[in-house]
Amino acid sequence: MRTRGIVELLLVEDNPGDARLLEEVLKEEGIAARLRVVRDGIEALNALRAPGARLPDLILLDLNLPRKNGREFLSDMKTDEALRRIPVVVLTGSMAEEDVVRAYELYANCYITKPATLDGFAAAVRGIAAFWFGVARLPGGRAGGQ
């Protein structure tokens, strides 16, 4: 799949294996993305608020993180006027209904439970990229539909 230009992705994920897997799928699918990986909500907020920081086109967020978890990060981020327009896709292992409901209450743009298989994970990443970088129109014009 080809996207229009290089997209900026921020992955908030404490599992190095999941981060490597995402990176491999992006490469195999030909998705032109600059991927930045941080391990928790504190690192994510610091990266987003750093002077001169390039804001991502999309954030992929795990919920179960050390220090500041995904719910806390989402709450902080979506109340920050400079950051709230960045779409957030929750990509997590949790299938709990209360996590789904809470993520949407905190203004997540999408909730995806991580598939258990490599093929399933690759299909989920392809779907995310196809929608967010091929169909949806995003602020800033760096990615999105034609």
N, C-alpha and C positions, 0 to 999 in steps of 0.2 A: 504494500500500500504506500502510496506517495502522498505526502502532505505538502502544503504550500509553505515553503521556507522551513527554517529550523525552528522547532518548538522548544520552549523552555519548560522542563518538568522538574518539580520538586517532589521527591519521594521521602516521606517521613516513615521510616521503617527500621526497627532495631534488629531484624534478622538478616545477617549478611547474605545468607543463601537466597532469600526471597529477593533481595536487592540485585544480586548477580543474575538471577533468573529473569527478572524484569529487563535488565540491561541486555541480556542475550536475545530475548524475544524481540525487543525493539530493533536490534541489529539484524536479526534474521528476517524480520518483516520489512526491512528497508524504511523504517520510520525515522525520519531525520529529526532527532531530538537531542538536546543537550540536557543530560540527566544529572541532577545534583541530589545526593543522598545525605540525609541527616538522620540521627538515631532516636530523637525524642522531640517533644514539643518545645522544650527550651531552645534546643539547637535550631529548630525550624523558625521560631519567632526571631531569634538572633540573626539568622540568615536573611529573613525577609525585611528586618528593620535596619540592617547594616547600612551605613552611609554609602550611597552610590550603588546599592544592590539592584541587580536586574531582577525584576519580579517575574515569577513564572507564569506561563499561560495556564497551567493546571497543576494542582497539588494532588498527589496520591497519598492517602493517609491511612496508616494502620491505627487501630484504636488502642490496642494493648501495648503501651510503651512505658519505659522507665521514666522516672522523674516527673515530667508533665505528660500525662497520657493524651490520647487523641481527642477525647471529649473536651478536656481542659484547653488544649491547643485550639480546637475549633471554636470554642466559646470566646477565647481571647482574640482570635484572628477575625472572626465575624463581627466583633464589636469595634474593631479598629477601622476607621474610615478609609485609611490608605490601603488596606488589605482586603476588605470585605467583598470586593467584586471578583476576586480570584476564585474560579470554580474549584471545588474540593470534591474529589471522588474518594469516598471511604472504601478502602480495599483491605479487608480484614478477615480473620479466621472466624469471627463471631457470627453465629446464626441466631443469636438471642433476639427475640422481638423487641425487648426493651432497648437494646443497643440500636436497632434500626430506627425505632421511634425517636429516641434521644438524638441520634445523629441528624435526623431531619428537623427536629425542634431547634437544633443548633445551626440550621441553615446549610447542612451538607447538600451538595447538588446531586449526589448519586450515592447509592450504597450497594456494594458488591461483596459477596462472601467469596473469599479466595477458594477457587476450585482445588480439589485434592490431587488432581493429576497434572502432569506437565502439559498435556494436550489441552486440558480444560483451562489451565492458566494462560497458555498462549492464545486460546480463543477469546478469553476475557480481555486480554491486553489488546488484541486486534479490534475487538468491539469498542473498547474505550477510545482507541486511536481513531477508528472509523467515524465514530460519532463526534468526539470533541475536536478532532483536527480535520475532519472531512465534511461534516454536516453543520455542526453548531457554529454560530458566529460568536467570537470572543472579543472582549474589549481590547483595544490596542491594535487590532488588525494584523497581528503577527501570525495568527492561525485561524482556522475555521473554514466554513463553507465558501464556495465560489460566488 
